[in-house]
Amino acid sequence: MELYNETRDAMIASRVSIARNPWSRFRGLMLRRSLPEGHALILDPGNGIHSFFMRFAFDAIFVDADWTVRYIVRGMRPWRMTRFVRGTKRVIEVPVGTCVATATAVGDSLSLRAGSGEQAA
């Protein structure tokens, strides 16, 4: 699957992993050395995240049920927590700088498209 910003006509990630069960959502990106450029992890469902035990910064995109961006955290560093974002249904973690590079902003409409294949988280 690919994550695409319909509003900006921009590819956010060409390789998407989805964490759907409680353990994979809790684990998220913990203990990984990095999140490669062009990759994304979707925590589904989710409305708040932490970066405990992480080794790198990342951008977090909070979206509602319609995949509309409700909130963004740019450059979330290790050992932090976000607030719970009301109305959010999933959180997308992408490499730091992705939101700036793709001009992704609150109110943008995102979509998942067929692509290189969904990855297990």
C-alpha positions as CSV (number, residue, x, y, z in Angstrom):
1,M,0.0,0.0,0.0
2,E,1.0,3.6,-0.5
3,L,0.0,6.6,1.5
4,Y,-1.0,9.6,-0.6
5,N,-1.9,13.2,0.2
6,E,-4.9,13.9,-2.1
7,T,-5.0,17.6,-1.2
8,R,-1.3,18.2,-2.1
9,D,-1.0,15.6,-4.8
10,A,2.0,14.2,-3.0
11,M,3.2,10.7,-2.1
12,I,3.8,10.4,1.6
13,A,5.0,6.8,1.8
14,S,5.4,4.1,-0.8
15,R,5.7,1.3,1.8
16,V,3.1,1.2,4.5
17,S,2.9,-1.1,7.6
18,I,-0.3,-1.3,9.6
19,A,-0.4,-2.2,13.3
20,R,-3.9,-3.3,14.1
21,N,-3.7,-5.5,17.2
22,P,-2.9,-4.1,20.7
23,W,0.6,-5.6,20.9
24,S,1.8,-4.3,17.5
25,R,0.2,-0.8,18.2
26,F,2.0,-0.7,21.6
27,R,5.3,-1.8,20.1
28,G,5.1,0.6,17.2
29,L,8.6,1.7,16.2
30,M,10.2,0.8,19.5
31,L,13.6,-0.7,19.4
32,R,14.0,-0.1,15.6
33,R,17.1,1.7,14.5
34,S,15.3,3.9,12.0
35,L,12.3,4.4,9.8
36,P,13.5,4.4,6.2
37,E,12.6,7.2,3.9
38,G,9.3,6.4,2.1
39,H,8.1,4.1,4.9
40,A,5.1,4.7,7.2
41,L,3.6,2.8,10.2
42,I,-0.2,3.3,10.7
43,L,-1.5,2.6,14.2
44,D,-5.1,1.6,13.7
45,P,-7.0,2.4,15.9
46,G,-5.1,5.2,17.7
47,N,-5.6,8.7,19.0
48,G,-2.4,9.3,21.0
49,I,1.1,7.9,20.9
50,H,4.4,7.6,22.9
51,S,8.0,7.4,21.8
52,F,9.4,5.5,24.8
53,F,12.3,3.2,23.9
54,M,12.7,4.8,20.5
55,R,16.1,5.8,19.0
56,F,15.1,8.4,16.5
57,A,12.7,11.3,15.8
58,F,9.7,11.0,13.5
59,D,6.6,12.9,12.3
60,A,3.2,11.8,13.5
61,I,0.0,12.5,11.5
62,F,-3.3,12.1,13.3
63,V,-6.3,11.4,11.0
64,D,-10.0,10.9,11.5
65,A,-12.3,8.2,10.1
66,D,-12.3,9.9,6.7
67,W,-8.5,10.1,6.6
68,T,-8.6,13.9,7.1
69,V,-5.6,15.2,9.0
70,R,-6.6,16.5,12.4
71,Y,-3.2,17.1,14.1
72,I,0.5,16.8,13.3
73,V,3.6,16.4,15.4
74,R,6.7,17.3,13.5
75,G,10.0,15.9,14.8
76,M,8.7,13.9,17.8
77,R,11.8,12.9,19.8
78,P,12.3,9.8,21.8
79,W,10.8,9.5,25.3
80,R,7.8,11.8,24.6
81,M,4.0,11.4,24.7
82,T,1.4,13.2,22.7
83,R,-2.0,14.3,24.0
84,F,-5.1,12.3,22.9
85,V,-6.5,14.0,19.9
86,R,-10.3,14.0,19.9
87,G,-11.9,12.6,16.7
88,T,-8.7,10.9,15.6
89,K,-9.1,7.2,14.5
90,R,-5.5,6.4,13.5
91,V,-2.0,7.8,13.8
92,I,0.6,7.6,11.0
93,E,4.3,7.6,11.9
94,V,6.6,8.7,9.1
95,P,10.3,9.7,8.9
96,V,11.1,13.1,10.3
97,G,10.8,15.9,7.7
98,T,8.1,14.0,5.7
99,C,5.3,16.5,6.6
100,V,7.4,19.5,5.6
101,A,8.7,17.8,2.4
102,T,5.1,16.9,1.3
103,A,3.5,20.1,2.7
104,T,1.1,17.9,4.6
105,A,-1.1,20.1,6.9
106,V,-4.2,19.9,9.1
107,G,-7.3,19.6,6.9
108,D,-5.6,17.6,4.1
109,S,-7.2,14.5,2.8
110,L,-5.1,11.3,2.8
111,S,-5.7,8.0,1.1
112,L,-4.3,4.5,1.0
113,R,-3.7,3.2,-2.6
114,A,-2.6,-0.1,-4.0
115,G,1.1,-0.2,-4.4
116,S,4.1,-2.1,-3.2
117,G,2.1,-4.1,-0.7
118,E,1.0,-3.8,2.9
119,Q,3.7,-4.9,5.4
120,A,3.1,-6.6,8.7
121,A,4.0,-4.5,11.7
